[in-house]
Amino acid sequence: MMSFFRQHWHLLGFGFLFNFGSSFGQSFFISEFNPQLKEAFNLTDGGLGTLYGLATLCSSLMLPFTGRLIDDWPLARYSLLVLAGLLVGVLMMATSFHWLMLIPTIFLLRQCGQGLSTHVYVTSIAR
């Protein structure tokens, strides 16, 4: 078992980092900022929940199309694209100034964070 870890430490580290990166799109992480989002954008619980639900639904509908690209593209290019999308989502969250910006922001966080980051590490380690 230890020889496996020594031989494949780089792949296991890659998987760990993508697993950690998926946290930015996970429900538990986004929900930590619900009070600040509601206050900053003057949203009710239902309003924020609707935006979150809409962005999550759109992300889940796109996942079969964006997820299968891992089979056609080199892993490095696909991984960098997922990380770039996650970075854009995080930066959009930090600089959003209108509640309508939350829809693409949460979409990117859910798509590239929870959806594709998880997909990248599970698929790459399973292979």
C-alpha positions in Angstrom: 0.0 0.0 0.0 2.8 2.4 0.9 4.5 1.7 -2.4 1.3 2.8 -4.2 1.3 6.1 -2.3 5.0 6.7 -3.0 4.6 5.8 -6.7 1.5 7.9 -7.3 1.9 10.8 -4.8 1.5 13.4 -7.6 -1.9 12.0 -8.7 -3.1 11.7 -5.1 -2.0 15.3 -4.4 -3.8 16.4 -7.6 -7.0 14.7 -6.4 -6.7 16.2 -2.9 -6.3 19.7 -4.3 -9.3 19.3 -6.6 -11.3 17.9 -3.7 -10.4 20.8 -1.6 -11.2 23.3 -4.4 -14.6 21.8 -4.8 -15.5 23.3 -1.4 -16.0 26.7 -3.0 -19.1 25.4 -4.9 -20.5 23.2 -2.1 -23.7 24.1 -0.4 -22.1 24.3 3.0 -19.6 26.9 1.9 -22.0 29.1 0.0 -24.5 29.0 2.9 -21.9 30.4 5.2 -22.3 33.7 3.4 -26.1 33.8 3.2 -26.5 36.5 5.8 -24.0 38.8 4.1 -25.5 38.1 0.7 -29.0 38.9 1.9 -27.9 42.1 3.5 -25.6 43.3 0.6 -28.3 42.6 -2.0 -31.4 43.3 0.1 -32.7 39.8 -0.5 -35.2 37.7 1.5 -34.6 34.1 2.3 -36.9 33.1 -0.5 -35.2 35.5 -3.0 -31.7 34.2 -2.3 -33.0 30.6 -2.3 -34.6 31.2 -5.7 -31.4 32.6 -7.2 -29.4 29.7 -5.7 -31.9 27.1 -6.9 -32.0 28.6 -10.4 -28.2 28.7 -10.7 -27.9 25.1 -9.3 -30.5 23.9 -11.7 -28.7 25.5 -14.7 -25.5 24.0 -13.5 -26.9 20.5 -13.1 -28.4 20.7 -16.7 -25.0 21.7 -18.1 -23.0 19.0 -16.2 -23.6 16.1 -18.6 -22.3 18.3 -21.5 -19.3 19.8 -19.7 -18.4 16.7 -17.7 -18.0 14.5 -20.8 -15.3 16.8 -22.2 -12.8 15.1 -19.7 -12.9 12.1 -22.0 -11.9 14.1 -25.1 -9.5 16.8 -23.8 -6.1 16.3 -22.2 -6.5 16.3 -18.4 -4.2 19.3 -17.9 -6.2 21.5 -20.3 -9.6 20.3 -18.8 -8.3 20.9 -15.3 -7.0 24.3 -16.0 -10.3 25.3 -17.6 -12.2 24.1 -14.5 -9.9 26.0 -12.3 -10.2 29.1 -14.4 -14.0 28.9 -14.2 -13.8 28.5 -10.4 -11.5 31.5 -10.2 -13.8 33.6 -12.2 -16.7 32.5 -10.0 -14.8 33.4 -6.8 -13.8 36.8 -8.2 -17.3 37.5 -9.3 -18.6 36.7 -5.9 -16.1 39.1 -4.4 -17.0 41.9 -6.8 -20.7 41.4 -7.4 -22.6 44.7 -7.0 -26.1 43.7 -8.2 -28.3 40.7 -7.3 -28.5 39.6 -10.9 -24.8 39.0 -10.9 -25.4 36.3 -8.3 -27.0 34.0 -10.9 -23.9 33.5 -13.1 -21.7 33.7 -10.0 -23.4 30.9 -8.2 -23.7 29.0 -11.5 -19.9 29.1 -11.9 -19.3 28.2 -8.3 -21.6 25.2 -8.5 -20.5 24.1 -12.0 -16.8 24.5 -11.6 -16.6 24.0 -7.8 -18.9 21.2 -6.7 -19.7 19.8 -10.1 -16.6 19.7 -12.2 -13.9 19.8 -9.5 -15.4 16.8 -8.0 -15.7 15.2 -11.4 -12.0 15.9 -12.2 -10.6 14.3 -9.1 -12.9 11.3 -9.0 -12.4 10.5 -12.7 -8.7 11.1 -12.8 -8.0 9.0 -9.7 -10.3 6.2 -10.8 -8.4 6.0 -14.1 
